[in-house]
Amino acid sequence: MRMKLIKTESEHREALAEFNRLALSNPAPGEPEADRLEVLALLIENYEDKMFPIPVPDPIEAIKFRVEQLGLVRKDLEQYLGGRSHVSEVLNHKRPLSAAMVRKLRDGLKIPADILINGMA
C-alpha cells in the first residue's frame, strides 16, 4: 500500500489491514516497518477523526456520570457547586457553571476542564 491520505472507506479498510499486519509482525523501533506502522496510525487517526467525530459531552451529563461512577449523591456536590439549591439549579441547567465551580469539579472529581467549560455562560 502506498502511503497517502486516506479519503475513502475502501482506503481505510486497506490501511487497517496493513496496520494490523505490521503490528502483528512487531517491528523493532527504527526499522522501516516500525516507521510505516507509525505513519499508518497517524493516517488512520486523521481519517477517523474526520469521518467519525466524537462530540464533546454535555458538561452536566458529564458531572452526573462522574457522580454515578464514584457512588456519590447530590449532597456530595455541594462542596463543588455551593448549597443544595445551587446543585439543583446546575443539574437542571438553570444555573451555568462558574469558573470557580469548574476548578473545583476538575480538581475534586477529575472531570476535564474542557468538558466543563462548555457549560459556562
C-alpha distances in whole Angstrom, upper triangle without the diagonal:
4,6,9,12,11,14,14,15,12,9,11,11,8,8,11,10,8,10,13,12,12,15,17,16,18,17,20,21,20,17,14,12,15,14,10,12,14,12,10,14,15,13,13,17,17,16,18,21,21,21,23,25,28,32,34,37,40,42,45,43,41,45,46,43,43,47,46,44,46,49,51,54,54,57,55,53,56,56,53,54,58,60,60,60,57,55,56,55,52,51,52,50,54,54,51,49,51,49,52,50,47,48,50,47,44,46,48,45,42,41,39,41,38,38,42,42,41,45,47,49
4,6,10,10,13,14,16,14,10,12,14,10,9,13,13,11,13,16,15,14,17,19,19,20,19,21,21,20,18,14,13,15,14,10,13,14,11,10,14,14,12,13,17,16,16,19,21,21,21,23,25,28,31,34,37,40,42,45,43,41,45,46,43,44,48,47,45,47,50,52,54,55,58,55,53,57,56,53,54,58,60,60,60,57,55,56,55,52,51,52,50,54,53,50,49,50,49,51,50,46,47,49,47,44,46,48,46,42,41,38,40,37,38,42,42,41,44,46,48
4,7,9,12,14,16,14,11,12,14,11,9,13,14,11,12,15,15,14,16,19,19,19,18,20,19,18,16,13,12,14,11,8,11,11,8,8,11,11,9,11,14,13,13,16,18,18,19,21,23,26,29,31,34,37,39,42,41,39,42,44,41,41,45,45,42,45,48,49,52,52,55,52,50,54,53,49,51,54,57,57,57,54,52,53,53,49,48,50,48,51,50,47,46,47,45,48,47,43,44,46,44,41,43,45,43,39,38,35,37,34,35,39,38,37,41,43,45
4,6,9,12,14,13,10,11,14,12,10,13,15,13,14,17,18,17,19,22,22,22,21,23,22,21,20,16,16,17,14,11,13,13,10,9,12,11,8,10,13,11,11,15,16,15,17,19,21,24,27,29,32,35,37,40,39,37,41,42,40,40,44,44,42,44,47,49,51,51,54,51,49,52,52,48,49,53,56,56,56,53,51,52,51,47,46,48,45,49,48,45,44,45,43,46,45,41,42,45,43,40,42,44,42,39,37,34,35,32,33,37,36,35,39,41,42
4,6,9,12,12,9,10,13,12,10,13,15,14,14,18,19,18,20,23,23,24,23,25,23,23,22,19,18,18,16,13,14,14,10,9,11,10,6,9,11,8,8,12,13,12,13,16,17,21,23,26,29,32,34,37,36,34,38,39,37,37,41,41,39,42,45,46,48,48,51,48,46,49,49,45,46,50,53,52,52,49,47,48,47,44,43,44,42,45,45,41,41,42,40,43,42,38,40,42,40,37,39,42,39,36,34,31,32,29,30,34,33,32,35,37,39
4,6,8,9,6,6,10,9,8,11,13,13,13,16,18,17,19,22,23,23,23,25,24,24,23,20,19,19,17,14,15,15,12,10,11,10,6,7,10,8,6,9,11,10,11,13,16,19,22,24,27,31,33,36,34,33,36,38,35,36,40,39,37,40,43,44,46,46,49,47,45,48,48,45,45,49,52,51,51,48,46,47,46,43,42,43,41,44,44,41,40,42,40,43,42,38,39,42,39,37,39,41,38,35,33,31,32,29,29,33,33,31,35,37,38
4,7,8,7,7,11,11,11,13,16,16,16,19,21,21,22,25,26,27,27,29,28,28,27,24,23,23,21,18,18,18,15,13,15,13,10,10,12,10,7,10,12,10,9,13,15,19,21,24,27,30,33,36,34,33,37,38,35,37,40,40,38,41,44,45,47,47,50,48,46,49,49,45,45,49,52,51,51,48,46,47,45,42,41,42,40,43,43,40,40,42,41,43,42,39,40,42,40,38,40,42,40,37,34,32,33,30,30,33,33,31,34,36,38
4,5,5,6,9,10,11,12,14,15,16,18,20,21,22,24,26,27,27,30,30,30,28,25,24,24,23,20,19,20,17,15,16,16,12,11,13,12,9,11,13,11,10,13,16,19,22,25,28,31,33,36,34,33,37,38,35,37,40,40,38,41,44,45,47,47,50,48,46,49,50,46,46,50,52,52,51,49,47,47,46,43,42,42,40,44,44,41,41,43,42,45,43,40,42,44,41,39,42,43,40,38,35,33,35,31,31,34,34,32,35,38,39
4,5,5,6,9,10,10,12,14,15,16,18,20,21,23,25,26,27,30,29,30,28,26,23,24,23,20,19,20,18,15,16,16,13,11,13,13,9,10,13,12,9,12,15,18,21,24,27,30,33,35,32,32,36,36,34,35,39,38,36,39,42,43,45,45,48,47,45,48,48,45,46,49,51,51,50,48,46,46,45,42,40,41,39,43,43,41,41,43,42,45,43,40,41,43,40,38,41,42,39,37,34,32,34,31,30,34,34,32,35,38,39
4,5,5,6,9,10,11,12,14,16,17,18,20,21,23,25,25,29,29,29,27,25,22,23,23,19,19,20,18,15,16,17,14,12,15,15,12,13,16,15,13,15,19,22,25,28,30,33,36,38,36,35,39,39,37,38,42,41,39,42,44,46,48,48,52,50,48,52,52,48,49,53,55,54,54,51,49,49,49,46,44,45,43,47,47,45,44,46,46,48,46,43,45,46,43,41,44,45,42,39,37,35,37,34,34,37,38,36,39,41,43
4,5,5,6,9,10,10,12,14,15,16,18,20,21,23,23,26,26,26,24,21,19,20,19,16,16,17,15,11,13,14,11,10,13,13,10,12,15,14,13,15,18,21,24,27,30,33,36,38,36,35,39,40,37,38,42,41,39,42,44,46,48,49,52,50,48,51,51,48,48,52,55,54,54,51,49,49,49,46,44,45,43,47,47,44,43,45,44,47,45,42,43,45,42,40,43,44,41,38,36,34,36,33,33,37,37,35,38,41,42
4,5,5,6,9,10,10,12,14,15,16,18,20,21,22,25,24,25,24,21,19,19,19,15,14,15,14,10,11,12,9,7,10,11,8,9,12,12,10,12,15,18,21,24,27,30,32,35,33,32,35,36,33,34,38,37,35,38,41,42,44,45,48,46,44,48,47,44,45,49,51,50,50,48,46,46,45,42,41,42,40,44,44,41,40,42,41,44,42,39,40,42,39,37,39,40,38,35,33,31,33,30,30,33,34,32,35,38,40
4,5,5,6,9,10,11,12,14,15,17,19,20,21,25,25,26,24,22,19,20,20,16,15,17,16,12,13,15,12,9,13,14,11,11,15,15,13,14,18,20,24,26,28,32,34,37,34,33,37,37,34,35,39,37,35,39,41,43,45,46,49,47,46,49,49,46,47,51,53,52,52,50,47,47,47,44,42,43,42,46,46,43,43,45,44,46,44,41,42,44,41,38,41,42,39,36,34,33,35,32,32,35,36,35,38,40,42
4,5,5,6,9,10,11,12,14,16,17,19,19,23,23,24,22,19,16,18,18,14,13,15,14,10,12,14,12,10,14,15,13,14,17,17,16,17,21,23,26,29,31,35,37,40,37,36,40,40,37,38,42,41,38,41,44,46,48,49,52,50,48,52,52,49,49,53,56,55,55,53,50,51,50,47,45,47,45,49,49,46,45,47,46,48,47,43,44,46,43,41,43,44,41,38,37,35,37,35,34,38,39,37,40,43,45
4,5,5,6,9,10,10,12,14,15,17,17,20,20,21,19,16,14,15,14,11,10,12,10,7,9,11,8,7,11,12,10,12,15,16,15,16,19,21,25,27,29,33,35,38,35,34,37,38,35,36,40,39,36,39,42,44,46,47,50,48,46,49,49,46,47,51,53,53,53,50,48,49,48,45,44,45,43,47,47,44,43,45,43,45,44,40,41,43,40,38,40,41,39,36,34,32,34,32,32,35,36,35,38,40,43
4,5,5,6,9,10,10,12,14,15,17,20,20,21,20,18,15,15,15,12,10,12,12,8,9,11,10,7,10,13,11,11,15,16,15,15,18,20,23,26,28,31,33,36,33,32,35,36,33,33,37,36,33,36,39,41,43,45,47,45,44,47,47,44,45,49,51,51,51,49,46,47,47,43,42,43,42,45,45,43,41,43,42,44,42,39,40,41,38,36,38,39,36,34,32,31,33,31,30,34,35,34,37,39,42
4,5,5,6,9,10,11,13,15,16,19,20,22,19,18,14,15,16,13,11,14,14,10,12,15,13,11,14,16,15,15,18,20,18,19,22,23,27,29,31,35,37,39,37,35,38,39,36,36,40,39,36,39,41,44,46,47,50,48,47,50,50,47,49,52,55,54,54,52,49,50,50,47,45,46,45,49,49,46,45,47,46,48,46,42,43,45,42,39,41,42,40,37,36,34,37,34,34,38,39,37,40,43,45
4,5,5,6,8,10,11,13,13,17,18,18,16,14,11,12,13,10,8,12,11,8,10,13,12,11,14,16,15,16,19,20,19,20,23,25,28,31,33,36,38,41,38,37,40,41,37,38,41,40,38,40,43,45,48,49,52,49,48,52,51,48,50,53,56,55,56,53,51,52,52,48,47,48,47,51,50,47,46,48,46,48,47,43,44,45,43,40,42,43,40,37,36,35,37,35,35,38,39,38,42,44,46
4,5,5,6,9,10,11,12,15,15,17,15,13,10,10,11,9,6,9,10,6,7,11,10,9,12,14,14,14,17,19,18,19,21,22,26,28,30,34,35,38,36,33,37,38,34,35,38,37,35,37,40,42,45,46,49,46,45,48,48,45,46,50,53,52,53,50,48,49,49,45,44,45,44,48,47,45,43,45,43,45,43,40,40,42,39,36,38,39,37,34,33,31,34,32,32,35,36,36,39,41,44
4,5,5,6,9,10,12,15,17,18,16,16,12,12,14,12,9,12,13,10,10,14,14,12,14,17,16,16,19,21,20,20,22,23,27,29,31,34,36,38,36,34,37,37,34,34,38,37,34,36,39,41,44,46,48,46,45,48,48,45,47,50,53,52,53,51,48,49,49,46,44,46,45,48,48,46,44,46,44,46,44,41,41,42,40,37,39,40,37,34,33,32,35,33,33,36,38,37,40,42,45
4,6,5,7,9,11,14,16,18,15,14,10,12,14,11,9,13,14,11,12,16,16,14,17,20,19,19,22,24,23,23,26,27,31,33,34,38,40,42,39,37,41,41,38,38,41,40,37,40,42,45,48,49,52,49,48,52,51,49,50,54,56,56,57,54,51,53,53,49,48,49,49,52,52,49,48,49,48,49,48,44,45,46,43,40,42,43,40,37,37,35,38,36,36,40,41,40,43,46,49
4,5,5,7,7,11,13,14,11,11,7,8,10,8,6,10,12,10,11,14,15,14,16,19,19,19,22,24,24,24,26,27,31,32,34,38,39,42,40,37,40,41,38,38,41,40,37,40,42,45,48,49,52,49,48,51,50,48,50,53,56,56,57,54,51,52,53,49,48,50,49,52,52,49,47,48,46,48,47,43,43,45,42,39,41,42,40,36,36,34,37,35,35,39,40,40,43,45,48
4,5,5,7,10,12,14,13,13,9,8,11,10,7,10,12,11,10,14,15,14,15,18,19,19,21,23,23,23,25,25,29,30,32,36,37,39,37,34,37,38,35,35,38,37,34,36,39,41,44,46,48,46,45,48,47,45,47,50,53,53,54,51,48,50,50,46,45,47,46,50,49,46,44,46,44,45,44,40,41,42,39,36,38,39,36,33,33,32,34,33,33,37,38,38,41,43,46
4,5,8,12,14,16,14,15,11,11,14,13,11,14,16,14,14,18,18,17,19,22,22,21,24,26,26,25,27,28,32,33,34,38,39,42,39,37,39,40,36,36,40,38,35,37,40,43,46,48,50,47,47,50,49,47,49,53,55,54,56,53,50,52,52,49,47,49,48,52,52,49,47,49,47,48,46,43,43,44,42,39,40,41,38,35,35,34,37,36,36,39,41,41,43,46,49
4,6,9,12,14,12,12,9,10,13,12,10,13,16,15,15,19,19,19,21,23,24,24,26,28,28,28,30,31,34,36,37,41,42,44,42,40,42,43,40,39,43,42,38,40,43,46,49,51,53,50,50,53,52,50,52,55,58,57,59,56,53,55,55,52,50,52,51,55,54,52,49,51,49,50,49,45,45,46,44,41,42,43,41,38,38,37,40,38,38,42,43,43,46,48,51
4,7,9,12,10,12,9,8,12,12,10,12,15,14,14,17,19,18,20,23,24,23,25,28,28,28,29,30,33,34,36,40,40,43,40,38,40,41,38,37,41,40,36,38,41,44,47,49,51,48,47,51,49,47,49,53,55,55,57,54,51,53,53,50,48,51,50,53,52,50,47,48,46,47,46,43,43,44,41,38,39,40,38,35,35,34,37,36,36,40,41,41,44,46,49
4,7,8,6,8,6,5,9,10,9,11,14,14,14,17,19,19,20,23,24,24,26,28,29,29,30,31,35,35,37,41,42,44,42,39,42,43,40,39,43,42,39,41,44,46,49,51,53,50,49,52,51,48,51,54,57,57,58,55,53,55,55,51,50,52,51,55,54,51,48,49,47,48,47,44,43,45,43,39,40,42,40,37,37,35,38,37,37,41,42,42,45,47,50
4,6,6,9,8,6,10,12,11,12,15,16,16,18,20,21,22,24,26,26,28,30,31,31,32,33,36,36,38,42,42,45,43,40,43,44,41,40,43,43,39,41,44,46,49,51,53,50,49,52,50,48,50,54,57,57,58,56,53,55,55,52,51,53,52,55,54,51,48,49,47,48,47,44,43,44,42,39,40,41,40,36,37,35,38,37,38,41,42,42,45,47,50
4,6,9,9,6,8,11,10,10,13,15,15,16,19,20,20,22,25,25,26,29,30,30,31,31,34,35,37,40,40,43,42,39,41,43,40,39,42,42,39,40,43,45,48,50,51,48,47,50,48,46,49,52,55,55,57,54,51,53,54,50,49,52,50,53,52,49,46,47,44,45,45,41,40,42,40,37,37,39,38,35,35,33,35,34,36,39,40,40,43,45,48
4,6,8,6,7,10,11,11,13,15,16,17,19,21,21,23,25,26,27,29,31,31,32,33,36,36,39,42,42,46,44,41,44,46,42,41,45,45,42,43,46,48,51,53,54,51,50,53,51,48,51,54,57,58,59,56,54,56,56,52,51,54,52,55,54,51,48,48,46,47,47,43,42,44,43,39,40,42,41,37,37,35,37,36,37,41,41,42,45,46,49
4,5,5,7,9,10,11,13,14,16,17,19,20,22,23,25,26,27,29,31,31,32,33,37,37,40,43,44,47,45,42,45,47,44,43,46,46,43,44,48,50,53,54,56,53,52,55,53,51,53,56,59,60,61,58,55,57,57,54,53,55,54,57,56,52,50,51,48,50,49,45,45,47,45,41,42,44,43,39,39,37,39,38,39,43,43,43,47,48,51
4,5,5,6,9,10,11,12,14,16,16,18,20,21,23,24,26,27,28,29,31,32,36,37,39,43,44,47,45,42,45,47,44,43,47,47,44,45,49,50,53,55,57,54,52,56,54,51,53,57,60,60,61,58,56,57,57,53,53,55,53,56,55,52,50,51,48,50,49,46,45,47,45,42,43,45,43,40,40,37,39,38,39,42,43,43,46,48,50
4,5,5,6,9,10,10,12,14,15,16,18,20,21,22,24,26,26,27,29,30,34,35,37,41,42,45,43,40,43,45,41,41,45,44,41,43,46,48,51,53,55,52,51,54,52,50,52,55,58,58,59,56,54,55,55,52,51,53,51,55,54,51,49,50,47,49,48,45,44,46,44,41,42,44,42,38,38,36,38,36,37,41,42,41,45,47,49
4,5,5,6,9,10,11,13,14,15,17,19,20,21,23,25,26,26,27,28,32,33,35,39,39,42,40,38,40,42,39,38,42,41,38,40,43,45,48,50,52,48,47,51,49,46,49,52,55,55,56,53,51,53,53,49,48,50,49,52,51,48,46,47,44,46,45,41,41,43,41,37,38,40,39,35,35,33,35,34,35,38,39,39,42,44,47
4,5,5,6,9,10,11,12,14,15,17,19,20,21,23,24,25,26,28,31,32,34,38,39,42,40,37,40,42,39,39,42,42,39,41,44,46,49,50,52,49,48,51,49,46,48,52,55,55,56,53,51,52,52,48,48,50,48,51,50,47,45,45,43,45,44,41,40,42,40,37,38,40,39,35,35,32,34,32,34,37,38,38,41,43,45
4,5,5,6,9,10,10,12,14,15,16,18,20,21,22,23,25,26,30,31,34,37,39,42,40,37,40,42,39,39,43,42,39,41,45,46,49,50,52,50,48,51,50,47,49,53,55,56,56,53,51,53,52,49,48,50,48,51,50,47,45,46,44,46,45,41,41,43,41,38,40,42,40,36,35,33,35,33,34,38,38,38,41,43,45
4,6,5,6,9,10,10,12,14,15,16,18,20,21,21,23,24,28,29,31,35,36,39,37,34,38,39,36,36,39,39,36,38,41,43,46,47,49,46,45,48,47,44,46,50,53,53,54,51,48,50,50,46,45,47,45,49,48,45,43,44,42,44,43,39,39,41,39,36,37,39,37,33,33,30,33,31,32,35,36,36,39,41,44
4,5,5,6,9,10,11,12,15,15,16,19,20,20,21,22,26,27,29,33,34,37,35,33,35,37,34,34,37,37,34,36,40,41,44,45,47,44,43,46,45,42,44,47,50,50,51,48,46,48,47,44,43,45,43,46,45,42,40,41,39,41,40,36,36,38,36,33,34,36,34,31,30,28,30,28,29,33,33,33,36,38,41
4,5,5,6,9,10,11,12,14,15,17,18,20,20,22,25,27,30,33,34,37,36,33,37,38,35,35,39,39,36,38,42,43,46,46,49,46,44,47,46,43,45,48,51,52,52,49,47,48,48,44,43,45,43,47,46,42,41,41,39,41,41,37,37,39,37,34,36,38,36,32,32,29,31,28,29,33,33,33,36,38,40
4,5,5,6,8,10,11,12,14,16,16,17,19,21,24,26,29,32,34,37,35,33,36,37,34,34,38,38,35,38,41,42,45,46,48,46,44,47,46,43,45,48,51,51,52,49,46,48,47,44,43,44,43,46,45,42,41,42,40,42,41,37,38,40,37,34,36,38,36,33,31,29,31,29,29,33,33,33,36,38,41
4,6,5,6,9,10,10,12,14,15,16,17,18,21,23,25,29,30,33,31,29,32,34,31,31,35,34,32,34,37,39,41,42,45,42,40,44,43,40,41,45,48,48,48,45,43,44,44,40,39,41,39,43,42,39,37,39,37,39,38,34,34,36,34,31,33,35,32,29,28,25,28,25,26,30,30,30,33,35,38
4,5,5,6,9,10,10,12,14,15,15,17,20,22,24,28,29,32,31,29,32,34,31,31,35,35,32,34,38,39,41,42,44,42,40,43,42,39,40,44,47,47,47,44,42,43,43,39,38,40,38,42,41,37,36,37,35,37,36,32,33,35,33,30,32,34,32,28,27,24,26,24,25,28,28,28,31,33,36
4,5,5,6,9,10,11,12,14,15,17,21,22,25,29,30,34,32,30,33,35,32,33,37,36,34,37,40,41,43,44,46,44,42,45,44,41,42,46,49,49,49,46,44,45,44,41,40,41,39,42,42,39,37,39,37,39,38,35,35,38,35,32,35,37,34,31,29,27,28,26,26,30,30,29,33,34,37
4,5,5,6,9,10,10,11,13,15,19,21,23,27,29,32,30,28,32,33,30,31,34,34,32,34,37,39,41,41,44,42,40,43,43,40,41,44,47,47,47,44,42,43,42,39,38,39,37,41,41,38,36,38,36,39,37,34,35,37,34,31,34,35,33,30,28,26,28,25,25,29,29,28,32,34,36
4,5,5,6,9,10,10,11,12,16,18,20,24,25,29,27,25,28,30,27,27,31,31,29,31,34,36,38,38,41,39,37,40,39,36,37,41,44,43,44,41,39,40,39,36,34,36,34,38,37,34,33,34,33,35,34,30,31,33,30,28,30,32,29,26,24,22,24,21,21,25,26,25,28,30,32
4,6,5,6,9,10,10,13,16,18,21,24,26,29,28,26,29,31,29,29,33,33,31,34,37,38,40,40,42,40,38,41,40,37,38,42,44,44,44,41,39,40,39,36,35,36,34,38,37,34,33,34,33,35,34,30,31,34,31,29,31,33,31,28,26,23,24,21,22,26,25,24,28,30,32
4,6,5,6,8,10,13,16,18,21,25,27,30,28,27,30,32,29,30,34,34,32,35,37,39,40,41,44,41,39,42,42,39,39,43,46,45,45,42,40,41,40,37,36,37,35,38,38,35,34,36,35,37,36,32,34,36,33,31,34,35,33,30,28,25,27,23,23,27,27,26,29,31,33
4,5,5,5,7,10,13,16,18,22,24,27,25,24,27,28,26,27,30,30,28,31,34,35,37,37,40,38,36,39,39,36,37,40,43,42,42,40,37,38,37,34,33,34,32,36,36,33,32,34,33,35,34,30,32,34,31,28,31,33,30,27,25,23,24,21,21,25,25,24,27,29,31
4,6,6,5,8,11,13,16,19,21,24,23,21,25,27,24,25,29,29,27,30,33,34,35,35,38,36,34,37,37,33,34,38,40,40,40,37,35,36,35,31,30,32,30,33,33,30,29,30,29,32,31,27,29,31,28,26,29,30,28,25,22,20,21,18,18,22,22,20,24,26,28
4,6,6,10,12,15,18,21,23,26,25,24,27,29,27,28,31,31,30,33,36,36,38,37,40,39,36,39,39,36,36,40,42,42,41,38,37,37,36,33,32,33,30,34,34,31,30,32,31,34,33,29,31,33,30,28,31,33,31,28,25,23,24,20,20,24,23,21,25,27,28
4,6,10,12,15,18,21,24,26,25,24,28,29,26,28,31,31,30,33,35,36,38,38,41,39,37,40,40,37,37,41,43,42,42,39,37,37,36,33,32,33,31,34,34,32,31,34,33,36,34,31,33,35,32,30,33,34,32,29,26,24,26,22,21,25,25,23,26,28,30
4,6,9,13,15,18,21,23,21,21,24,25,23,24,28,27,26,29,32,33,34,34,37,36,34,37,37,34,34,38,40,39,39,36,34,34,34,30,29,30,28,32,32,29,29,31,31,33,31,28,30,32,29,27,30,31,28,26,23,22,23,20,19,22,23,21,24,26,28
4,6,9,12,15,18,21,19,18,22,23,21,22,26,26,25,28,30,31,32,32,35,33,31,34,34,31,31,34,37,36,36,33,31,32,31,27,26,27,25,29,29,26,25,28,27,30,28,25,27,29,26,24,27,29,26,23,20,18,20,16,15,19,19,17,20,23,25
4,7,9,12,15,17,15,14,18,19,17,19,22,22,21,24,26,27,28,28,31,30,27,30,31,27,28,31,33,33,33,30,28,28,28,24,23,24,22,26,26,23,23,25,25,27,25,22,24,26,22,21,24,25,22,20,17,16,17,14,13,16,17,15,18,20,23
4,6,9,12,14,13,12,16,17,16,18,21,21,21,23,26,26,27,26,29,28,25,28,29,25,25,29,31,30,30,27,25,25,24,21,20,21,19,22,23,20,20,22,22,25,23,20,22,24,21,20,23,24,21,19,16,15,15,12,10,14,14,12,14,17,19
4,7,9,12,11,10,13,15,14,15,18,19,19,21,23,23,24,23,26,25,22,25,25,22,21,25,28,27,27,24,22,23,22,18,18,19,17,20,20,17,16,19,19,21,19,16,18,20,17,16,20,21,18,16,13,11,12,9,7,10,11,8,11,14,16
4,6,9,7,6,10,11,10,12,15,16,16,18,20,20,21,20,23,22,19,22,23,19,19,23,25,24,24,21,19,20,19,16,14,16,14,18,18,15,15,18,18,20,17,15,18,19,15,15,19,19,16,15,11,11,12,10,7,9,11,9,10,14,16
4,6,5,6,9,10,10,12,14,15,16,18,20,19,19,18,21,20,17,20,21,18,17,20,22,21,21,18,16,16,15,12,11,12,10,14,14,12,12,15,16,18,15,14,17,18,14,15,19,19,16,16,12,12,12,11,7,8,10,7,7,11,13
4,5,5,6,9,10,10,12,14,15,16,18,17,17,16,18,17,14,17,17,14,13,17,19,19,18,15,14,15,14,10,10,12,10,13,12,10,9,12,13,15,12,10,13,14,11,11,15,15,13,13,9,10,9,9,6,5,7,6,6,9,12
4,5,5,6,9,10,11,12,14,15,16,15,14,13,16,15,12,15,16,13,12,15,17,16,15,13,11,11,11,7,6,8,7,11,11,10,9,13,15,15,12,11,15,14,11,13,16,15,13,14,11,12,12,13,9,8,11,9,7,11,13
4,5,5,6,9,10,10,12,14,15,14,14,13,17,16,14,17,18,16,15,18,19,18,18,16,13,13,14,11,8,10,10,14,14,13,13,16,18,19,15,14,17,17,13,15,18,17,14,14,11,13,14,14,10,10,13,11,10,14,16
4,5,5,6,9,10,10,12,14,14,14,14,17,15,13,16,17,14,14,18,20,19,19,17,14,15,16,12,10,13,13,16,16,14,13,16,16,17,14,12,15,14,11,11,14,14,10,11,8,10,11,11,8,8,11,11,10,14,17
4,5,5,6,9,10,11,12,11,11,10,13,12,9,13,13,11,11,14,16,15,16,14,11,12,13,10,8,12,12,15,14,13,11,14,15,15,11,11,13,12,8,10,13,11,8,10,7,10,11,13,10,8,12,12,11,14,17
4,5,5,6,9,10,10,9,9,9,12,12,10,13,15,13,13,16,17,15,16,15,11,12,13,11,8,11,12,15,15,15,14,17,18,18,15,14,17,15,12,14,16,14,11,13,11,14,15,16,13,12,15,15,13,16,19
4,5,5,6,9,10,10,11,12,15,14,13,16,17,15,16,19,20,19,20,18,15,15,17,14,12,14,15,18,18,18,16,19,20,20,17,16,18,16,13,14,16,14,11,12,10,13,15,16,12,13,16,16,15,18,21
4,5,5,6,8,8,11,12,14,12,11,15,15,13,14,18,19,18,20,18,15,16,18,15,13,16,17,20,19,18,16,18,19,18,15,14,15,14,10,11,13,11,7,9,8,11,13,15,12,12,16,16,16,18,22
4,5,5,6,5,7,8,11,9,8,12,13,12,13,16,17,15,17,16,12,14,16,14,11,15,16,19,18,18,16,19,19,18,15,15,16,14,11,13,14,11,8,11,10,14,16,18,15,14,18,18,17,19,22
4,5,5,6,8,10,13,11,12,15,16,16,16,19,20,18,20,19,15,16,18,16,13,16,18,21,21,21,19,22,23,22,19,18,20,18,14,16,17,14,11,13,13,16,19,20,17,17,20,20,19,22,25
4,6,8,11,13,15,13,14,17,18,17,18,21,22,21,23,21,18,19,21,19,16,19,21,24,23,23,21,23,23,23,19,18,19,18,14,15,16,14,10,12,12,15,18,19,17,17,21,21,20,23,26
4,5,9,12,13,10,12,15,15,15,17,19,20,19,22,20,17,19,21,19,17,20,22,24,23,23,20,23,23,21,18,18,18,16,13,14,14,11,9,11,12,15,18,20,18,18,21,22,21,24,27
4,7,10,12,10,12,15,16,16,18,19,20,18,21,20,17,18,21,19,17,20,22,24,24,24,22,24,25,23,20,20,21,18,15,17,17,14,12,14,15,19,21,23,21,20,24,24,23,25,28
4,7,8,6,8,11,12,13,14,16,16,14,17,17,13,15,18,16,14,17,19,21,21,21,19,21,22,20,17,18,19,16,13,16,16,12,10,14,14,18,20,22,20,18,22,23,21,23,26
4,5,5,7,10,12,13,13,14,14,11,14,14,11,12,15,14,12,15,18,19,19,20,18,21,22,21,17,18,20,16,14,17,18,14,13,16,16,20,21,23,21,19,22,23,21,23,25
4,5,5,7,10,11,10,11,10,8,11,11,7,8,12,11,9,12,15,16,15,17,16,18,20,18,15,16,18,15,13,17,18,14,13,17,16,20,20,22,20,17,20,21,18,20,22
4,5,6,8,10,10,10,9,7,10,11,8,10,13,13,12,15,17,18,17,18,17,19,20,18,15,17,18,15,14,18,18,14,14,18,18,21,22,24,22,19,22,23,20,22,24
4,6,7,8,9,10,10,10,13,12,9,12,15,14,13,16,18,19,18,18,16,18,19,17,14,15,16,12,11,15,14,11,11,14,15,19,19,22,20,18,21,22,20,21,24
4,5,5,6,8,9,8,11,9,7,10,12,10,10,14,15,16,14,15,13,14,16,13,10,12,13,10,9,12,13,10,9,13,13,16,16,19,17,14,17,19,16,17,20
4,5,5,5,5,6,9,8,6,10,12,11,12,15,16,16,14,15,13,14,15,13,10,13,14,11,11,14,14,12,12,16,16,19,18,21,20,16,19,20,18,18,20
4,6,6,8,10,12,11,9,13,15,13,14,18,18,18,16,16,14,14,14,11,9,12,12,8,9,12,12,9,11,14,15,18,17,20,19,16,18,21,18,18,21
4,6,9,11,13,10,9,12,13,11,12,16,16,16,14,13,10,10,11,8,6,8,9,5,6,9,10,8,9,12,12,14,13,17,16,13,15,17,15,15,18
4,7,8,9,6,6,9,10,8,10,13,13,13,10,10,8,9,11,9,6,9,10,8,8,12,13,11,12,15,14,16,15,17,16,12,14,16,13,13,15
4,7,8,6,7,10,10,10,12,14,15,14,11,12,11,11,13,10,8,12,13,11,12,15,15,14,15,18,17,20,18,21,20,16,18,19,16,16,17
4,6,5,6,9,10,11,12,14,16,14,13,14,14,14,16,14,12,16,17,14,15,18,19,16,17,20,20,23,21,24,23,19,21,22,19,19,20
4,5,5,6,9,10,11,12,14,13,13,15,15,16,19,17,14,17,19,16,16,20,20,18,18,21,21,23,23,25,23,20,22,22,19,19,21
4,5,5,6,9,10,10,12,11,10,13,14,15,18,17,14,17,20,17,17,21,22,20,20,23,22,24,23,25,23,19,21,21,18,18,19
4,5,5,6,8,10,11,9,7,10,10,11,14,13,11,14,16,14,14,18,19,17,17,20,19,21,19,21,20,16,17,18,14,14,15
4,6,5,6,8,10,10,9,11,10,12,15,14,11,13,15,13,12,16,17,15,15,18,16,19,18,20,18,15,17,17,14,15,16
4,6,5,6,9,8,9,11,12,15,18,17,14,16,19,17,15,19,21,19,18,21,19,21,21,22,20,17,19,18,15,16,17
4,6,5,6,5,5,8,10,13,16,16,13,15,18,17,16,19,21,20,19,21,19,21,20,21,19,16,17,16,13,14,14
4,5,5,6,5,6,7,10,13,13,10,12,15,14,12,16,18,17,16,18,16,17,16,17,15,12,13,13,9,11,12
4,6,8,8,9,10,13,16,16,13,14,17,16,13,16,19,17,15,18,15,17,17,18,15,13,15,14,11,13,15
4,5,8,10,12,15,18,19,15,16,20,19,17,20,22,21,19,21,18,20,20,20,17,15,17,15,12,14,15
4,6,7,9,13,16,17,14,15,18,18,16,19,22,21,19,21,18,19,18,18,15,13,14,12,9,11,11
4,7,10,13,16,17,15,16,19,19,18,20,23,22,21,23,20,22,20,20,18,15,16,15,11,12,11
4,7,9,13,13,11,13,16,16,15,18,20,20,19,21,18,20,17,18,16,13,13,13,9,9,9
4,6,10,11,9,10,14,14,13,15,18,18,18,19,16,17,14,15,13,10,10,10,6,5,6
4,7,8,6,7,10,11,10,12,15,15,15,16,13,14,11,12,11,8,8,9,6,5,7
4,5,5,6,9,10,11,12,14,15,16,16,15,15,12,13,13,10,9,11,9,6,8
4,5,5,6,9,10,10,12,14,15,15,14,13,10,12,13,9,8,11,10,8,10
4,5,5,6,9,10,11,12,14,14,14,14,11,14,15,11,11,14,13,11,13
4,5,5,6,8,10,10,11,12,11,12,10,13,13,9,10,13,11,10,13
4,6,5,6,8,10,10,10,9,9,6,9,9,6,7,10,9,9,12
4,6,5,6,8,10,10,9,10,7,11,12,9,10,13,13,12,15
4,5,5,6,8,9,10,11,10,13,14,11,12,15,14,14,17
4,6,5,5,7,6,9,8,12,11,8,11,13,12,13,17
4,6,6,5,5,6,6,9,10,8,10,13,13,14,18
4,6,5,8,9,9,13,13,12,14,17,17,17,21
4,6,8,11,11,15,15,13,16,18,17,18,22
4,6,9,11,14,13,11,15,17,16,17,21
4,6,9,12,11,11,14,16,16,18,21
4,6,9,7,7,11,12,13,15,18
4,6,6,7,9,11,12,14,18
4,5,5,6,9,10,11,14
4,6,5,7,10,11,14
4,6,6,8,10,14
4,5,6,7,11
4,5,5,9
4,6,8
4,6
4
